[in-house]
Amino acid sequence: MNILLLGSGGREHALAWKLAQSPQCDSLWAAPGNPGIAEHATCVTLDVADHAAVLAFCEEKVIGLVVIGPEAPLVDGLADSLRDRGFAVFGPSKAAAQLEGSKGFTKDLCARANIPTGGYERVANEADALAALQKFGAPVVIKADGLAAGKGVTVAMTMAEAEEAVRDIFAGRFGEAGAEAVIEEFLEGEEASFFALTDGSTIVPFASAQDHKRVGDGDTGPNTGGMGAYSPAPVLTADLAGEAMTRIIAPTVRTLAEEGMPYSGVLFLGLMLTRDGPKLIEYNCRFGDPECQVMLLRLESDLVELLYACAENRLAAIQPPKFSDNTALTVVMAAKGYPGTPEKGGTIDGIAAAEAHGAKVFQAGTALKDGQLVASGGRVLNVTARGDSVTEAQRNAYAAVDAIDFPTGFCRRDIGWREVARETRDA
């Protein structure tokens, strides 16, 4: 079949790489793509906000499956427009994508479905937000309600920090995403990510991962879209994953279906593993970035078959996803200045040398300028490697990082540090 992939980041490079491996994939198109994606797909210019243009392209190219990578087109309802015209789409409807598009929507759904999560209060102005802070005290979590590219959440350890975060949101730092906010209870524990596929009725677990959100080593500095990840996350044991399926994912899918907005696609849970079991921090309605990169490096199943079965509401009829037993770990190389104002235009060399180490380098914020690969965004490369342990995967990934010449880039040097410490302790 002919497939259209929407997006341009490292997640979409990983998706393109894996989709192109399927015997079911005849032609793969990507919009807008990037130089790495262009190795696997024909890149085209399409404005995903122009639904008519996307529909016209799908009709012209006889697209059999549309895979929507990022969250913004899903929250904008592109999947609905495509389905209304008869196209198979991997990704939820606009109504169901509110799980990511509105933090308040998700917290209210958790309350209705008795899903374990932190206490919260929705607020629509600065005065109410500051009053809510007094009820929760510090530490406390402040979230812009809408999409903020992974940067709209502040975990405030002091009241002064919390008040500053509230003022930032209502001063317009996040635009429309900050029209409302959620003040949320601080949960103690270790974070992990868990992914499941669903067609609205059948649910199958996909994989686990652990992301590293802070920009600096030791989880210091501001939050980012993610500076690295590894999969699987041993801290999310089979028992804990089963509890998340039973107590969080299943009631979410059931409630959305009962309320007339069935969910089809991937559910990405950010979990806090507390003393009382896993609790939901947030939902995302697409594959994580950079979690997708490490999960797909381990995936042994046909990705087209999995995504098409979701889109066609026949997930129960196919084999569940199968993964290798080893660990995959990715290190994000970012442009200096990220997550503030990244320095664009820096030259990048050595990807072939890095991949000679056995790694796979997924491109994110890259472009070609006069035949030279350059940085064009904040997160630029995802240097991804495998190993029989997190320690070995980490060593292999950083050997590949050190083969890359990116003078205006930087990365964390401790991705996987928690699990490496556990492996060292248990050795």
Salt bridges, closest charged atoms under 4 A:
GLU12 OE2 - ARG11 NE 2.69
GLU59 OE2 - ARG85 NH2 2.49
GLU60 OE2 - LYS61 NZ 3.62
GLU71 OE1 - ARG286 NE 3.26
ASP76 OD2 - HIS51 NE2 2.88
GLU100 OE2 - ARG286 NH2 2.75
ASP108 OD2 - ARG122 NH1 2.62
GLU121 OE1 - LYS135 NZ 3.25
GLU126 OE2 - ARG167 NE 3.71
ASP168 OD2 - ARG173 NH1 3.34
GLU180 OE1 - ARG122 NH2 3.50
GLU184 OE2 - LYS107 NZ 3.46
GLU184 OE1 - LYS143 NZ 3.10
GLU190 OE2 - ARG422 NH2 2.83
ASP211 OD2 - LYS213 NZ 3.51
ASP219 OD1 - ARG412 NH2 2.91
ASP219 OD2 - ARG418 NH2 2.82
GLU243 OE2 - ARG247 NH1 3.24
GLU259 OE1 - ARG112 NH2 2.85
GLU355 OE2 - LYS360 NZ 3.80
ASP402 OD1 - ARG413 NH1 3.18
ASP414 OD1 - ARG412 NE 2.85
GLU419 OE1 - ARG422 NH2 2.93
ASP426 OD1 - ARG425 NE 3.00
